[in-house]
Each structure stands twice: as structure tokens, then as C-alpha cells.
Amino acid sequence: MGYTVLIPARLASSRLPNKPLADIAGLPMIVRVAQRAALSQASQVVVAADDAQILRACEQHGVRCVLTRADHPTGSDRLAEACTLLGLDGQDAVVNVQGDEPLIDPALIDACAAQLDLRPDCVMSTAAHHLEAADQFTNPNVVKVVTDAQGRALYFSRAPIPWWRDAPSPGQPAQGAAAPLRHIGIYGYRAGFLKRFPQLPPSPLEAAESLEQLRVLWHGERIAVHVTDTAPGPGVDTPEDLARVRSLLSS
């Protein structure tokens, strides 16, 4: 199973300026992410950067990087350009690893890629894990997903889904009901679809939920969902997140 890991990296960040270059135990975060991804079975790991500073940081540490346009509105647009620069197309498999996930599990990357190989009916894949904490179930910053009998995504939402009408207490599953799933922000793509995705008109659901993956479902395409038994390691969105990850890696 040959596939490419693409890691989009944008220098600007409202909550954590210059986030890809943030030092974590002596290495820029984007390098940490790439090194972690290289432990997967991917045939290549490539950073798709929007700034020459990221390019130089990657080159200094032996990480392959391509420089993309700085004006892309979304990470998907950046990945689509990277596919063109790398000559990827058609059924070539691509896994998008976020550039702020220095503790990403390599096995999760492989599992996301494997879904594309196992599910020819799906243009994308992603991952989820069982959600047990009630406060996370009702938290709009925690994205939930529900699937069909074949493990394909039916819907993603910031709302608590599914909602049990006859639950013993609000937000608690009724006996025998399926446990809610928390969406994990990792995506596999067929490169041909990834290059086509930015041309698809955004959907009203995508705008309402601020979830780009809903555009895929809106246009009738399918997303395979790998359900893992373990929650992912913490990502880095804020200075507090950065301090926590620095502490974990330094210890």
C-alpha cells in the first residue's frame, strides 16, 4: 500500500503566531510532525508550506517540502496544489496530517490510508473514537460523527449526535444504543478527488457547522470512517497546548 502523507503548514495563526516553527524539544513543530509521520508506512512525507521560512526549516532537518501559494483559503486548496506539484492524480492515495499534531500515532495514519484501499466506493477516509465524557459530547468544539452500517459517514456535527429521545438523562445513551463517536481530524483522499474538491461549491451545511467535510457529503460523495479504540494525542492550537506538548516530549 503506497501512499503520500501531506502536511499543510501555514505560518500565520491568530492564536499561536508562527506555529509551525514553534520549538518543541529542540525541533520546529512541523519537523516533529513530519518525523512522526515518517514512522508510518507512507512512501513519502511532504510538507506543503505557504512561506519560505517553513521551507528552510524543513530543508535544514531533511524533511521534504514544497512551497505553495500563500493565498489559499483552506488547507484543502493547499493540498490540491501540492498534489499537482508532486504529480499525484487519479487513485493515488494521500493522507492529510495536520501540521499541529506532533504526537500523531503512525498506526492511525496507516489505518486512514488503508480505508481508501479497502473502500473503493469512498473518495475520502477519516477516523473517530468512542466518546464517553458527557461534557465533550455537548461541547461544540468537539466534532461528532455518525456512520451507516458499512462505516461510512452519514453526518458530522458540533451538536451532540446521535441524540437519544428516551435517554435516562440528557445526553446519556439509552440502553443498547450506539456510543457517540468523536471525529479525529485526519483525512485520506484519492488525489484526483482532492484536486477536484476546491472546485465544488460550498454547501449550506458546511457554512452552518463550519466543517469543510460536509461539502463532500452534500455533493453525494462518501467518506469511510475508521473507528479506533484510542483517543489521539493532544494537538497544538494555543500557547497552553504548546506548553503541554513540550512537557510531554521533554519527559
C-alpha positions in Angstrom: 0.0 0.0 0.0 1.9 3.0 -1.2 0.6 6.5 -0.2 1.8 10.0 0.4 1.4 12.0 3.6 0.9 15.7 3.0 1.2 18.1 5.9 -0.2 21.6 5.2 1.7 24.3 7.1 0.6 28.0 7.3 2.8 30.5 9.1 0.0 32.8 10.2 -2.0 31.8 13.2 -4.3 34.0 15.2 -3.9 32.1 18.5 -0.3 31.0 18.1 1.9 33.1 15.8 4.5 31.2 13.7 3.0 28.0 15.0 4.8 25.6 12.5 8.2 26.9 13.7 7.4 26.7 17.4 10.3 24.9 19.2 9.4 21.6 20.7 12.4 19.9 22.5 14.8 21.4 20.1 13.0 21.0 16.8 10.4 23.1 14.9 6.9 21.6 15.4 6.4 21.0 11.7 9.6 18.9 11.7 8.3 16.9 14.7 5.1 16.2 12.9 6.9 15.1 9.7 9.3 12.8 11.7 6.3 11.3 13.4 4.5 10.7 10.1 7.7 9.1 8.7 7.2 6.3 11.2 4.1 5.2 9.2 4.2 3.0 6.1 3.9 6.1 3.8 6.1 6.0 0.7 6.8 9.7 1.2 6.1 12.5 3.7 5.9 16.0 2.3 5.2 19.4 3.9 3.1 21.8 1.9 4.2 25.2 3.1 3.0 28.8 2.5 6.2 30.5 3.5 9.9 30.2 2.7 10.7 30.2 6.4 8.9 26.8 6.8 10.7 25.6 3.7 14.1 26.4 5.1 13.3 24.8 8.5 12.2 21.6 6.8 15.3 21.5 4.5 17.6 22.0 7.5 16.3 18.9 9.1 16.0 16.7 6.0 12.2 17.0 5.6 10.8 17.2 2.0 8.8 20.4 1.5 7.0 22.1 -1.4 6.2 25.8 -1.4 2.6 26.6 -2.3 0.7 29.8 -2.8 0.2 32.0 0.3 -3.4 33.0 -0.6 -5.1 29.6 -0.4 -8.4 30.0 1.5 -8.3 26.5 3.0 -5.9 23.7 3.7 -7.6 21.5 1.1 -6.7 24.1 -1.6 -3.1 24.0 -0.4 -3.1 20.2 -0.6 -4.6 20.2 -4.1 -1.8 22.4 -5.3 0.8 20.1 -3.6 -0.7 17.1 -5.5 -0.1 19.0 -8.7 3.4 19.9 -7.8 4.1 16.2 -6.9 2.4 14.8 -9.9 -0.2 12.9 -7.9 -3.5 12.2 -9.6 -6.3 9.7 -10.1 -6.4 6.9 -7.5 -3.1 7.9 -5.8 -3.7 7.8 -2.0 -3.0 10.9 0.1 -3.3 11.3 3.9 -3.6 14.8 5.3 -1.8 15.0 8.6 -2.4 18.3 10.4 0.8 20.4 11.0 0.0 20.9 14.7 -0.2 17.1 15.6 3.4 16.3 16.8 2.1 13.3 18.8 0.1 11.7 15.9 0.0 7.9 16.0 1.7 6.5 12.9 -0.7 3.5 13.0 -3.6 5.9 12.7 -2.1 7.3 9.6 -1.8 3.8 8.1 -5.3 2.9 9.1 -6.7 6.0 7.3 -4.8 5.1 4.2 -5.9 1.5 4.4 -9.6 2.6 4.3 -9.1 4.0 0.8 -7.6 0.7 -0.3 -10.5 -1.3 1.3 -13.3 1.0 0.3 -13.3 1.8 -3.5 -16.8 3.3 -3.0 -15.4 6.2 -0.9 -13.3 9.2 -2.2 -12.2 10.0 1.3 -11.5 8.5 4.7 -11.2 9.8 8.2 -11.1 8.5 11.8 -13.1 8.6 15.0 -13.1 7.1 18.5 -15.8 6.3 21.1 -16.7 9.3 23.2 -17.5 8.7 26.8 -17.2 12.1 28.6 -20.6 13.8 28.8 -19.0 17.3 28.8 -17.3 16.6 25.5 -20.5 15.2 23.9 -22.2 18.6 24.5 -19.1 20.7 23.6 -19.5 22.4 20.2 -15.7 22.4 19.8 -15.8 18.6 19.8 -17.0 17.4 16.4 -19.1 14.2 16.4 -19.8 11.8 13.5 -22.5 9.2 12.9 -22.0 6.4 10.4 -24.1 3.9 8.4 -23.9 0.1 8.7 -20.9 0.0 6.4 -18.9 2.5 8.4 -19.5 5.4 6.0 -20.1 8.9 7.4 -23.7 10.0 7.5 -23.1 13.4 9.1 -20.6 15.4 11.1 -21.8 18.0 13.6 -20.8 20.2 16.5 -24.1 19.3 18.1 -24.5 16.2 20.3 -25.4 13.4 17.8 -27.0 11.0 17.9 -29.5 12.3 20.5 -31.4 9.6 22.4 -35.0 10.6 22.7 -35.7 8.1 25.5 -32.4 8.5 27.3 -32.4 8.1 31.1 -30.9 11.6 31.4 -30.0 14.3 28.9 -27.1 13.3 26.7 -26.8 9.8 28.2 -27.3 6.9 25.7 -30.3 4.7 26.2 -29.6 1.0 27.0 -28.3 -0.8 23.9 -27.8 2.4 21.9 -24.6 3.0 19.9 -22.0 5.1 21.7 -21.3 8.5 20.2 -18.1 9.0 18.1 -15.7 11.9 18.3 -14.3 12.8 14.9 -10.5 12.8 14.6 -9.2 15.4 12.2 -7.1 13.2 9.9 -8.2 12.7 6.3 -7.3 10.3 3.5 -8.1 11.3 -0.1 -7.9 9.9 -3.6 -5.7 12.5 -5.2 -8.0 13.0 -8.2 -10.8 13.9 -5.9 -8.6 16.1 -3.7 -7.7 18.2 -6.8 -11.4 18.4 -7.7 -12.6 19.3 -4.2 -11.8 23.0 -4.2 -14.0 23.5 -7.3 -17.1 22.0 -5.6 -19.5 24.8 -4.4 -19.5 25.1 -0.6 -22.6 23.7 1.0 -25.1 25.5 3.4 -24.4 22.7 5.9 -20.6 23.4 5.7 -21.3 27.1 6.3 -23.6 26.4 9.3 -21.3 24.0 11.1 -18.0 25.4 9.8 -17.0 21.9 8.8 -15.4 21.5 5.4 -16.0 17.8 5.2 -19.8 18.4 4.9 -19.2 19.7 1.4 -18.2 16.1 0.4 -21.4 14.6 1.8 -23.5 17.4 0.3 -22.3 16.6 -3.2 -23.1 12.9 -2.7 -19.6 11.5 -2.2 -18.8 9.0 0.5 -16.3 9.1 3.4 -15.1 5.9 5.1 -14.6 6.2 8.9 -12.0 4.1 10.8 -13.0 3.7 14.4 -10.0 3.4 16.7 -10.0 2.3 20.3 -7.7 5.1 21.5 -8.0 8.8 21.6 -5.4 10.8 19.7 -2.6 12.7 21.4 -3.1 16.4 22.1 -2.7 18.8 19.2 -1.4 22.4 19.5 -3.8 25.3 19.0 -2.9 27.6 21.9 0.2 28.5 24.0 -1.2 26.3 26.7 -1.4 23.3 24.3 2.2 24.0 23.2 3.4 24.0 26.9 1.6 20.7 27.5 3.2 19.0 24.4 6.6 20.4 25.3 6.3 18.9 28.7 5.2 15.5 27.4 8.1 15.3 24.9 10.8 16.6 27.2 9.8 14.0 29.8 
